[in-house]
Amino acid sequence: MTEAAFHIFLWVMAAVAVVVFLSLYFVDAGYGKFYRSSWGPSIDNHLGWFLMEVPVFIMMMLLWWFSDRRSDLVRVVFLLLFQIHYFHRSFIFPRQLRGHSRMPWAIVAMGALFNTLNAIMQGGWIFHISPIGYYPANWLTSLPFLGGTVLFFTGMFVNIQSDSIIRNLRQPGDTAHYLPQGGLFRYVTSANYFGEWLEWTGFAILTWSWAGAVFSLWTFANLCPRAARIHKKYTEEFPDQMARLKPKRFIPFIY
């Protein structure tokens, strides 16, 4: 892919993100709390999450391996940061899920498609499109890299901690619903989503790339409307607690 074609690809992905953002305020993605059989055939969510997330892990490794910049220190650091997240998402997170809810094949397919395209965005920029001298060795001590890395790991911590809180809301055999408490759930009803967006915003900063910025935009577009729907659902299920705590939907103290 030429540099010009790559930038057109980024613009198309950004435009689609805007459409997805607007659409998800009217249509619930049918997994998790909003699973609906009307989404068609489904599979166990453990397998579904694995099949949805593992393509990006594999594609990123291929883009690195077939690059003439695969030994570049800074780019390898970018790869390790990216793959830490997706190793967890692909091989650890699905095994940690409790219960065996269903995930529509349509959701799995769309997620796998986006993840593959995202690997092409991130890996394509890092290992194939960015100029050879774009990331000198001293980039690892630059302000964008240091600040972005702090945001990246902060977001990862919030995301993993929040997922753990959600997983442990119920004891085995309990089918009741509970409002998540602790961590950033004190300030926002979808702390796990906020953590993931913060993580990829940090990645965009530490790579200082338009590819990273488009991924941050996509994360926001995908998760912010869902967070708003979850906030509404919690307000209906737990009116007293929500009125007392007054948590935001997606970004603490803001929205």
Residue frames relative to the residue before (quaternion, step in Angstrom):
aa qw qx qy qz dx dy dz
M 1.0000 0.0000 0.0000 0.0000 0.00 0.00 0.00
T 0.4023 -0.7099 0.5246 0.2428 3.57 -0.89 0.93
E 0.6525 -0.5089 0.3763 0.4167 3.57 -1.24 0.32
A 0.6445 0.5194 -0.3265 0.4564 3.59 0.98 -0.81
A 0.6614 0.4950 -0.3051 0.4737 3.60 0.94 -0.85
F 0.6243 0.5429 -0.3372 0.4492 3.56 1.04 -0.76
H 0.6841 0.4739 -0.3010 0.4656 3.60 0.89 -0.83
I 0.5904 0.5275 -0.3685 0.4873 3.61 1.12 -0.53
F 0.6128 0.5523 -0.3239 0.4631 3.56 1.04 -0.85
L 0.6606 0.4990 -0.3095 0.4677 3.61 0.93 -0.86
W 0.6534 0.5099 -0.3189 0.4597 3.59 0.96 -0.83
V 0.6387 0.5128 -0.3256 0.4722 3.59 1.00 -0.78
M 0.6589 0.5053 -0.3083 0.4642 3.58 0.92 -0.88
A 0.6447 0.5120 -0.3218 0.4676 3.59 1.01 -0.75
A 0.6522 0.5129 -0.3116 0.4631 3.58 0.98 -0.83
V 0.6459 0.5053 -0.3181 0.4756 3.58 0.98 -0.83
A 0.6053 0.5624 -0.3536 0.4385 3.60 1.05 -0.72
V 0.6415 0.5172 -0.3242 0.4647 3.58 0.99 -0.79
V 0.6427 0.5109 -0.3163 0.4753 3.60 0.99 -0.83
V 0.6463 0.5141 -0.3140 0.4684 3.58 0.96 -0.87
F 0.6282 0.5528 -0.3276 0.4387 3.57 0.96 -0.89
L 0.7027 0.4527 -0.2686 0.4786 3.58 0.82 -0.97
S 0.6560 0.5374 -0.3126 0.4279 3.59 0.95 -0.85
L 0.6948 0.5085 -0.2853 0.4210 3.57 0.93 -0.90
Y 0.5527 0.5624 -0.4151 0.4538 3.59 1.24 0.04
F 0.7394 0.3718 -0.2099 0.5206 3.56 1.29 -0.27
V 0.7672 0.2402 -0.1350 0.5792 3.59 1.19 -0.51
D 0.3052 -0.7551 0.5530 0.1757 3.58 -0.76 1.06
A 0.4203 -0.6583 0.5584 0.2794 3.58 -0.90 0.93
G 0.3859 -0.8151 0.3994 0.1648 3.55 -0.50 1.27
Y 0.5224 0.5793 -0.4821 0.3989 3.57 0.52 1.15
G 0.7726 0.3233 -0.2397 0.4910 3.57 -1.25 0.31
K 0.8509 -0.0574 0.0753 0.5167 3.55 -0.90 -0.99
F 0.7638 0.3720 -0.1790 0.4962 3.58 1.12 -0.62
Y 0.2502 0.7814 -0.5326 0.2078 3.57 1.15 0.56
R 0.0151 0.7739 -0.6322 0.0348 3.54 -1.02 0.92
S 0.4884 -0.6697 0.4741 0.2969 3.56 -0.93 0.88
S 0.5535 0.6298 -0.3850 0.3857 3.58 1.21 -0.42
W 0.5640 0.5919 -0.3828 0.4302 3.59 1.27 -0.21
G 0.6042 -0.6011 0.3445 0.3935 3.58 1.24 -0.02
P 0.8073 -0.2619 0.1856 0.4951 3.59 -1.28 -0.28
S 0.1108 -0.8144 0.5695 0.0156 3.54 -1.03 0.82
I 0.2291 -0.7466 0.6054 0.1538 3.55 -1.33 0.25
D 0.6834 -0.4488 0.3677 0.4431 3.54 -1.31 0.18
N 0.5300 -0.6826 0.3988 0.3067 3.58 -0.86 0.94
H 0.5628 0.5891 -0.3985 0.4212 3.63 1.13 -0.51
L 0.6957 0.4437 -0.2585 0.5022 3.56 0.90 -0.97
G 0.6247 0.5689 -0.3330 0.4185 3.55 1.01 -0.82
W 0.6713 0.4863 -0.3041 0.4695 3.58 0.87 -0.92
F 0.6350 0.5328 -0.3304 0.4513 3.59 0.99 -0.83
L 0.7018 0.4698 -0.2725 0.4609 3.58 0.80 -1.01
M 0.6588 0.5183 -0.3042 0.4526 3.57 1.11 -0.64
E 0.7673 0.3997 -0.1949 0.4621 3.58 0.96 -0.86
V 0.6358 0.5910 -0.3487 0.3535 3.61 0.96 -0.75
P 0.5706 0.6021 -0.4186 0.3696 3.69 0.98 -0.48
V 0.6579 0.5075 -0.3310 0.4474 3.59 0.95 -0.78
F 0.6153 0.5445 -0.3436 0.4547 3.59 1.06 -0.72
I 0.6930 0.4738 -0.2717 0.4705 3.57 0.88 -0.98
M 0.6736 0.5056 -0.3054 0.4443 3.59 0.85 -0.97
M 0.6362 0.5279 -0.3341 0.4527 3.57 1.00 -0.78
M 0.6427 0.5146 -0.3227 0.4669 3.59 1.00 -0.77
L 0.6506 0.5148 -0.3157 0.4604 3.59 1.00 -0.80
L 0.6579 0.5060 -0.3116 0.4627 3.57 0.95 -0.87
W 0.6346 0.5063 -0.3237 0.4860 3.59 1.10 -0.64
W 0.6897 0.5149 -0.2929 0.4166 3.57 0.79 -1.05
F 0.7570 0.3676 -0.1968 0.5031 3.57 0.98 -0.86
S 0.5203 0.6135 -0.4236 0.4164 3.56 1.14 0.63
D 0.4321 -0.6816 0.5198 0.2803 3.56 -1.10 0.64
R 0.6611 0.4751 -0.3056 0.4937 3.59 1.32 0.11
R 0.3427 0.8004 -0.4504 0.1975 3.55 1.28 0.25
S 0.6837 0.4537 -0.2985 0.4875 3.61 1.20 -0.28
D 0.4392 0.6964 -0.4568 0.3368 3.58 1.30 0.04
L 0.4968 -0.7156 0.4056 0.2767 3.58 -0.60 1.19
V 0.6945 0.4811 -0.2976 0.4446 3.58 0.72 -1.02
R 0.6713 0.4940 -0.3000 0.4640 3.58 0.90 -0.88
V 0.6237 0.5176 -0.3427 0.4749 3.61 1.05 -0.66
V 0.6154 0.5286 -0.3453 0.4719 3.61 1.04 -0.70
F 0.6188 0.5284 -0.3378 0.4731 3.60 0.99 -0.81
L 0.6523 0.5267 -0.3056 0.4513 3.55 0.93 -0.97
L 0.6664 0.5085 -0.3094 0.4490 3.59 0.87 -0.93
L 0.6454 0.5128 -0.3263 0.4627 3.59 0.95 -0.84
F 0.6633 0.5098 -0.2987 0.4592 3.56 0.89 -0.97
Q 0.7284 0.4575 -0.2432 0.4482 3.56 0.84 -1.01
I 0.5225 0.6004 -0.4244 0.4317 3.61 1.17 -0.37
H 0.6649 0.4961 -0.3009 0.4704 3.55 0.91 -0.93
Y 0.7686 0.4044 -0.2249 0.4418 3.56 0.69 -1.06
F 0.5336 0.5558 -0.4252 0.4750 3.58 1.21 -0.19
H 0.6495 0.5033 -0.3076 0.4797 3.57 0.98 -0.86
R 0.6952 0.4898 -0.2801 0.4455 3.58 0.85 -0.97
S 0.7229 0.4569 -0.2450 0.4567 3.57 0.99 -0.82
F 0.8399 0.2578 -0.0754 0.4716 3.57 0.80 -1.02
I 0.7297 0.3927 -0.2364 0.5074 3.61 1.16 -0.45
F 0.6825 0.5188 -0.2977 0.4201 3.59 0.71 -1.08
P 0.6733 0.4899 -0.3383 0.4384 3.68 0.77 -0.81
R 0.6662 0.5006 -0.3041 0.4616 3.59 1.08 -0.70
Q 0.6479 0.5305 -0.3142 0.4472 3.59 1.19 -0.45
L 0.5081 0.6712 -0.4206 0.3383 3.58 1.19 -0.42
R 0.2799 -0.7425 0.5848 0.1683 3.53 -1.02 0.82
G 0.7737 0.2798 -0.2283 0.5205 3.54 -1.06 0.71
H 0.3102 -0.7335 0.5775 0.1794 3.51 -1.34 0.08
S 0.0233 0.7980 -0.5981 0.0705 3.52 0.27 1.30
R 0.5220 -0.6527 0.4635 0.2946 3.56 -1.30 0.16
M 0.1209 -0.7597 0.6344 0.0761 3.53 -1.24 0.58
P 0.4395 -0.7118 0.4734 0.2758 3.62 -0.67 1.01
W 0.5619 -0.5957 0.4613 0.3415 3.55 -1.10 0.74
A 0.6061 0.5715 -0.3585 0.4213 3.59 1.05 -0.72
I 0.6516 0.4994 -0.3096 0.4798 3.59 1.00 -0.83
V 0.6354 0.5300 -0.3246 0.4583 3.58 0.96 -0.89
A 0.6803 0.4971 -0.2928 0.4520 3.58 0.87 -0.97
M 0.6711 0.4852 -0.3071 0.4689 3.60 0.90 -0.85
G 0.6509 0.5132 -0.3166 0.4612 3.56 1.01 -0.81
A 0.6567 0.5067 -0.3073 0.4664 3.57 0.96 -0.88
L 0.6342 0.5279 -0.3283 0.4597 3.60 1.03 -0.79
F 0.6749 0.4785 -0.3101 0.4684 3.57 0.83 -0.93
N 0.6561 0.5223 -0.3258 0.4366 3.59 0.88 -0.89
T 0.6328 0.5173 -0.3297 0.4726 3.59 1.05 -0.72
L 0.6621 0.4929 -0.2990 0.4788 3.57 0.95 -0.89
N 0.6454 0.5198 -0.3244 0.4561 3.57 1.02 -0.76
A 0.6122 0.5293 -0.3489 0.4725 3.59 1.05 -0.70
I 0.6367 0.5121 -0.3265 0.4751 3.58 1.04 -0.77
M 0.6274 0.5260 -0.3363 0.4653 3.60 1.06 -0.73
Q 0.7563 0.4004 -0.2273 0.4649 3.57 0.64 -1.12
G 0.7153 0.4369 -0.2583 0.4803 3.56 0.78 -1.01
G 0.6076 0.5590 -0.3489 0.4434 3.56 1.09 -0.72
W 0.6780 0.4778 -0.2888 0.4781 3.57 0.91 -0.92
I 0.7142 0.4863 -0.2755 0.4213 3.57 0.70 -1.12
F 0.8303 0.2881 -0.1073 0.4648 3.58 0.77 -1.04
H 0.8030 0.3000 -0.1495 0.4927 3.61 1.14 -0.33
I 0.7755 0.3710 -0.1967 0.4714 3.61 0.88 -0.83
S 0.6408 0.5342 -0.3466 0.4287 3.61 0.87 -0.84
P 0.5673 -0.6090 0.4254 0.3554 3.61 -0.98 0.80
I 0.6324 -0.5756 0.3616 0.3715 3.56 -1.05 0.79
G 0.7698 0.3571 -0.1997 0.4899 3.61 0.90 -0.83
Y 0.3599 0.7740 -0.4667 0.2315 3.59 1.27 0.18
Y 0.7826 0.2233 -0.1127 0.5701 3.59 1.08 -0.74
P 0.1099 -0.8027 0.5839 0.0518 3.63 0.07 1.22
A 0.7082 -0.4791 0.3104 0.4153 3.57 -1.26 0.39
N 0.6768 0.4980 -0.3064 0.4472 3.61 1.03 -0.72
W 0.4001 0.6970 -0.4892 0.3388 3.60 1.29 0.14
L 0.6261 0.5701 -0.3292 0.4179 3.59 1.12 -0.67
T 0.7146 0.3629 -0.2603 0.5385 3.60 1.25 -0.14
S 0.4552 0.6960 -0.4426 0.3354 3.59 1.28 0.17
L 0.6436 -0.5450 0.3808 0.3791 3.56 -1.23 0.48
P 0.6470 0.5059 -0.3495 0.4508 3.68 0.85 -0.77
F 0.6748 0.4881 -0.3129 0.4566 3.59 0.89 -0.88
L 0.6914 0.4785 -0.2966 0.4528 3.61 0.80 -0.95
G 0.6847 0.4772 -0.2905 0.4681 3.59 0.89 -0.91
G 0.6644 0.5064 -0.3008 0.4601 3.56 0.97 -0.88
T 0.6453 0.5234 -0.3240 0.4524 3.57 1.02 -0.76
V 0.6137 0.5299 -0.3442 0.4733 3.59 1.06 -0.73
L 0.6607 0.4920 -0.3033 0.4790 3.60 0.93 -0.89
F 0.6321 0.5554 -0.3277 0.4296 3.57 0.97 -0.90
F 0.7424 0.4044 -0.2390 0.4776 3.59 0.73 -1.00
T 0.5775 0.5511 -0.3775 0.4694 3.59 1.17 -0.49
G 0.6701 0.4951 -0.2887 0.4717 3.55 0.93 -0.93
M 0.6364 0.5261 -0.3276 0.4592 3.57 0.99 -0.80
F 0.6459 0.5166 -0.3175 0.4638 3.58 0.97 -0.87
V 0.6632 0.5002 -0.3051 0.4657 3.59 0.89 -0.95
N 0.6564 0.5267 -0.3063 0.4449 3.58 0.94 -0.90
I 0.7063 0.4529 -0.2667 0.4742 3.59 0.80 -1.00
Q 0.6444 0.5149 -0.3243 0.4630 3.59 0.96 -0.83
S 0.6766 0.5000 -0.2935 0.4539 3.58 0.92 -0.92
D 0.6229 0.5237 -0.3358 0.4743 3.59 1.03 -0.76
S 0.6376 0.5278 -0.3221 0.4595 3.58 1.03 -0.80
I 0.6366 0.5223 -0.3261 0.4643 3.59 0.97 -0.83
I 0.6606 0.5049 -0.3084 0.4621 3.58 0.93 -0.87
R 0.6574 0.5266 -0.3129 0.4389 3.59 0.93 -0.90
N 0.7627 0.3913 -0.1905 0.4784 3.55 1.04 -0.77
L 0.3365 0.7497 -0.5030 0.2678 3.58 1.18 0.43
R 0.7848 0.2583 -0.1234 0.5497 3.58 1.07 -0.74
Q 0.3897 -0.6484 0.5965 0.2680 3.49 -1.28 0.53
P 0.6654 -0.4966 0.3535 0.4310 3.63 -1.16 0.42
G 0.7931 0.2756 -0.2266 0.4937 3.55 -0.86 1.00
D 0.5875 0.5695 -0.3667 0.4427 3.58 1.24 -0.32
T 0.1284 -0.8128 0.5657 0.0546 3.59 -0.84 0.93
A 0.4349 0.7054 -0.4559 0.3247 3.59 1.29 0.11
H 0.3996 -0.6885 0.5500 0.2525 3.57 -1.29 0.37
Y 0.0816 -0.8028 0.5906 0.0091 3.57 -1.03 0.83
L 0.4537 -0.6501 0.5358 0.2906 3.52 -1.23 0.57
P 0.4489 -0.6971 0.4749 0.2949 3.64 -0.67 1.01
Q 0.0658 -0.7925 0.6063 0.0010 3.56 -1.00 0.89
G 0.7009 0.4542 -0.3398 0.4325 3.56 -1.19 0.49
G 0.7853 0.2677 -0.2205 0.5129 3.54 -1.23 0.44
L 0.7850 -0.2866 0.2253 0.5009 3.58 -1.01 -0.74
F 0.4423 0.6756 -0.4735 0.3518 3.60 1.23 0.07
R 0.5256 0.6123 -0.4211 0.4143 3.58 1.22 -0.25
Y 0.7855 0.3412 -0.1513 0.4937 3.57 1.09 -0.68
V 0.8013 0.1052 -0.0346 0.5879 3.59 1.17 -0.45
T 0.4655 -0.7260 0.4328 0.2625 3.59 -0.84 0.95
S 0.7497 0.2730 -0.1934 0.5709 3.60 1.21 -0.30
A 0.0321 -0.8467 0.5309 -0.0169 3.55 0.65 1.16
N 0.6089 0.5577 -0.3551 0.4383 3.59 1.08 -0.67
Y 0.6660 0.4871 -0.3026 0.4770 3.58 0.98 -0.80
F 0.6291 0.5289 -0.3360 0.4600 3.58 0.97 -0.81
G 0.6412 0.5339 -0.3208 0.4483 3.57 0.98 -0.86
E 0.6711 0.4959 -0.3073 0.4574 3.58 0.94 -0.86
W 0.6460 0.5034 -0.3249 0.4730 3.59 0.98 -0.77
L 0.6345 0.5242 -0.3266 0.4648 3.58 0.99 -0.82
E 0.6174 0.5663 -0.3238 0.4396 3.55 1.03 -0.85
W 0.7587 0.3908 -0.2217 0.4718 3.59 0.75 -1.02
T 0.5472 0.5486 -0.4041 0.4861 3.56 1.24 -0.26
G 0.6260 0.5254 -0.3207 0.4787 3.56 1.06 -0.76
F 0.6463 0.5151 -0.3221 0.4619 3.59 0.99 -0.81
A 0.6244 0.5343 -0.3343 0.4614 3.59 1.02 -0.78
I 0.6745 0.4874 -0.2916 0.4716 3.57 1.00 -0.83
L 0.7062 0.4744 -0.2892 0.4388 3.60 0.79 -0.94
T 0.6916 0.4015 -0.2803 0.5309 3.60 1.20 -0.43
W 0.2173 -0.8151 0.5014 0.1922 3.58 1.33 -0.33
S 0.4708 0.6845 -0.4052 0.3816 3.52 0.88 1.03
W 0.5362 -0.5985 0.4873 0.3418 3.55 -1.24 0.53
A 0.5821 0.5710 -0.3766 0.4396 3.59 1.11 -0.60
G 0.6665 0.4879 -0.2957 0.4800 3.57 0.94 -0.87
A 0.6396 0.5304 -0.3273 0.4500 3.58 1.01 -0.78
V 0.6451 0.5065 -0.3234 0.4719 3.59 1.01 -0.77
F 0.6285 0.5141 -0.3406 0.4740 3.61 1.04 -0.68
S 0.6281 0.5158 -0.3352 0.4765 3.61 0.99 -0.77
L 0.6330 0.5251 -0.3197 0.4705 3.58 1.02 -0.84
W 0.6585 0.5098 -0.3048 0.4622 3.58 0.93 -0.90
T 0.6360 0.5281 -0.3301 0.4557 3.57 0.96 -0.84
F 0.6532 0.5023 -0.2989 0.4813 3.55 0.99 -0.89
A 0.6774 0.5129 -0.2924 0.4389 3.58 0.86 -0.99
N 0.6947 0.4759 -0.2666 0.4689 3.57 1.02 -0.78
L 0.7909 0.3812 -0.1688 0.4479 3.57 0.87 -0.97
C 0.6092 0.5851 -0.3699 0.3870 3.61 1.00 -0.68
P 0.6801 0.4598 -0.3227 0.4710 3.67 0.79 -0.81
R 0.6323 0.5207 -0.3364 0.4647 3.60 1.03 -0.73
A 0.6262 0.5302 -0.3325 0.4650 3.58 1.04 -0.76
A 0.6402 0.5212 -0.3255 0.4610 3.58 1.02 -0.77
R 0.6522 0.5038 -0.3099 0.4741 3.60 1.02 -0.80
I 0.6378 0.5132 -0.3236 0.4745 3.59 1.03 -0.77
H 0.6215 0.5390 -0.3340 0.4600 3.59 1.01 -0.80
K 0.6558 0.5011 -0.3083 0.4730 3.57 0.95 -0.85
K 0.6475 0.5237 -0.3134 0.4564 3.57 0.98 -0.86
Y 0.6628 0.4938 -0.2996 0.4766 3.59 0.95 -0.86
T 0.6214 0.5469 -0.3410 0.4456 3.59 1.04 -0.77
E 0.6700 0.4851 -0.2881 0.4825 3.57 1.08 -0.75
E 0.7212 0.4537 -0.2443 0.4629 3.61 1.00 -0.87
F 0.8076 0.1565 -0.0447 0.5669 3.59 1.01 -0.82
P 0.0333 -0.8655 0.4989 0.0300 3.61 0.70 1.05
D 0.6740 0.5045 -0.3120 0.4403 3.61 0.91 -0.83
Q 0.6762 0.4865 -0.2939 0.4688 3.58 0.90 -0.92
M 0.6646 0.5027 -0.3065 0.4600 3.56 0.96 -0.85
A 0.6462 0.5133 -0.3200 0.4653 3.59 1.03 -0.77
R 0.6729 0.4912 -0.2936 0.4687 3.59 1.06 -0.72
L 0.7489 0.4164 -0.2216 0.4654 3.59 0.85 -0.96
K 0.1100 -0.8427 0.5113 0.1275 3.56 1.14 -0.77
P 0.1596 0.8037 -0.5593 0.1258 3.63 0.72 0.96
K 0.4766 -0.6351 0.5204 0.3141 3.56 -1.21 0.49
R 0.6366 -0.5620 0.3804 0.3664 3.57 -1.30 0.18
F 0.8585 0.0642 0.0584 0.5054 3.54 0.62 -1.18
I 0.7887 0.1737 -0.0807 0.5841 3.58 0.93 -0.92
P 0.4742 -0.7006 0.4451 0.2936 3.62 -0.54 1.10
F 0.8564 0.1342 -0.1520 0.4749 3.54 -1.07 1.01
I 0.7246 0.4313 -0.2380 0.4821 3.63 1.21 -0.23
Y 0.8048 -0.1168 0.1337 0.5663 3.61 0.60 -1.14
